[in-house]
Amino acid sequence: MQPTGLAEQLLYCLRFAALGAALGLVYDLLRAVRTHFRLRRLGTALLDVLFCLLGLAGFLLAMLRGTDGRLRGYLPLGLAAGFWLYRQTVSAPVLRLDLWLLKRLGQALGAVKDFFLWTFSFPRGN
């Protein structure tokens, strides 16, 4: 890998900040699922493990693609900055939207289930 200039380093840092914001979005989605379904300790732990695996895979793949696997000190900083910026700005409205969408999706699936059961229900005569 060729030495990177300041402009390329800034671009990599911004890419990792975007990855951090995307991970914040995934975190809010998993948090909405946990809240909507009222998951207990095991469900929360499984969603946390899923988030950690997604974050690790995303970080490693982005690092391998961008820097040929060389860890640069500004990459985790960019990732943390993007995650922090997302959580401080748009996280609350996105979480409310996710919860609203999950509620509406549950209602729509309930209506489809009711329609399906109604379709196959036969009148019982005497």
C-alpha distance (Angstrom), angle and dihedral (degrees) to the residues before:
residue distance angle dihedral
M1 . . .
Q2 3.76 . .
P3 3.78 119.5 .
T4 3.76 109.2 -89.1
G5 3.76 123.5 -127.9
L6 3.75 126.7 -135.6
A7 3.82 93.5 -95.5
E8 3.81 92.0 53.0
Q9 3.80 91.4 47.5
L10 3.80 90.2 51.8
L11 3.80 90.0 49.5
Y12 3.83 91.2 51.3
C13 3.80 90.2 48.0
L14 3.81 90.9 51.3
R15 3.80 90.7 48.4
F16 3.78 90.0 53.6
A17 3.81 90.2 46.9
A18 3.81 87.5 55.0
L19 3.81 88.7 49.5
G20 3.81 88.9 51.1
A21 3.81 90.4 52.0
A22 3.82 90.1 48.9
L23 3.79 89.6 51.1
G24 3.80 88.3 51.0
L25 3.80 88.7 54.6
V26 3.82 90.7 50.3
Y27 3.80 89.5 47.9
D28 3.81 91.1 53.6
L29 3.80 91.4 47.9
L30 3.80 91.6 51.9
R31 3.80 89.9 44.7
A32 3.80 90.1 53.3
V33 3.81 90.6 50.3
R34 3.79 90.1 49.7
T35 3.80 92.1 48.6
H36 3.81 96.4 43.1
F37 3.80 95.5 49.6
R38 3.84 93.0 37.2
L39 3.78 93.0 -129.4
R40 3.76 117.9 -165.1
R41 3.80 128.8 -144.2
L42 3.79 97.7 -60.4
G43 3.80 94.5 48.0
T44 3.79 91.4 46.4
A45 3.79 90.9 49.1
L46 3.80 92.0 50.0
L47 3.81 91.8 50.1
D48 3.81 90.1 47.8
V49 3.80 90.8 51.8
L50 3.81 89.6 48.5
F51 3.80 90.7 51.4
C52 3.80 92.4 48.4
L53 3.79 92.0 49.7
L54 3.81 92.1 48.3
G55 3.79 91.3 47.5
L56 3.78 93.5 47.8
A57 3.80 93.4 46.6
G58 3.80 92.0 47.5
F59 3.79 92.6 48.1
L60 3.80 94.9 46.9
L61 3.80 94.3 45.4
A62 3.80 92.5 48.1
M63 3.78 90.7 46.5
L64 3.81 92.9 49.1
R65 3.79 92.2 48.3
G66 3.77 97.0 44.2
T67 3.78 105.2 36.3
D68 3.81 104.6 17.9
G69 3.78 89.7 -109.0
R70 3.78 97.0 -54.4
L71 3.77 110.9 136.5
R72 3.76 111.4 -131.7
G73 3.78 119.6 -164.7
Y74 3.78 93.6 -129.4
L75 3.81 94.5 57.0
P76 3.83 97.6 72.4
L77 3.81 87.7 41.3
G78 3.80 90.8 54.6
L79 3.80 90.8 46.8
A80 3.81 92.3 50.3
A81 3.81 91.9 44.9
G82 3.80 92.4 52.1
F83 3.81 92.2 47.5
W84 3.80 92.0 46.7
L85 3.81 93.1 46.8
Y86 3.80 91.3 50.0
R87 3.81 92.4 48.6
Q88 3.82 92.4 48.9
T89 3.80 96.6 47.4
V90 3.81 119.2 29.1
S91 3.78 104.9 5.3
A92 3.82 97.7 99.6
P93 3.84 96.7 51.3
V94 3.79 91.2 43.9
L95 3.80 90.9 51.2
R96 3.82 90.7 50.8
L97 3.81 89.6 48.9
D98 3.80 91.6 49.1
L99 3.81 91.6 50.3
W100 3.81 91.1 47.8
L101 3.82 91.1 49.4
L102 3.81 91.8 49.2
K103 3.80 90.4 50.3
R104 3.82 92.1 49.8
L105 3.80 91.5 45.1
G106 3.80 89.8 52.9
Q107 3.79 90.6 49.8
A108 3.82 91.8 48.8
L109 3.80 92.1 49.1
G110 3.80 89.6 48.5
A111 3.81 90.2 52.3
V112 3.81 91.1 48.9
K113 3.80 90.0 49.4
D114 3.80 91.9 49.2
F115 3.81 91.3 48.5
F116 3.80 91.3 48.1
L117 3.79 92.0 50.1
W118 3.81 91.2 45.2
T119 3.81 90.2 51.6
F120 3.79 92.3 56.7
S121 3.77 98.3 38.6
F122 3.78 113.1 107.8
P123 3.77 123.9 -156.8
R124 3.74 111.9 -106.2
G125 3.76 112.0 -135.7
N126 3.78 129.6 -163.6
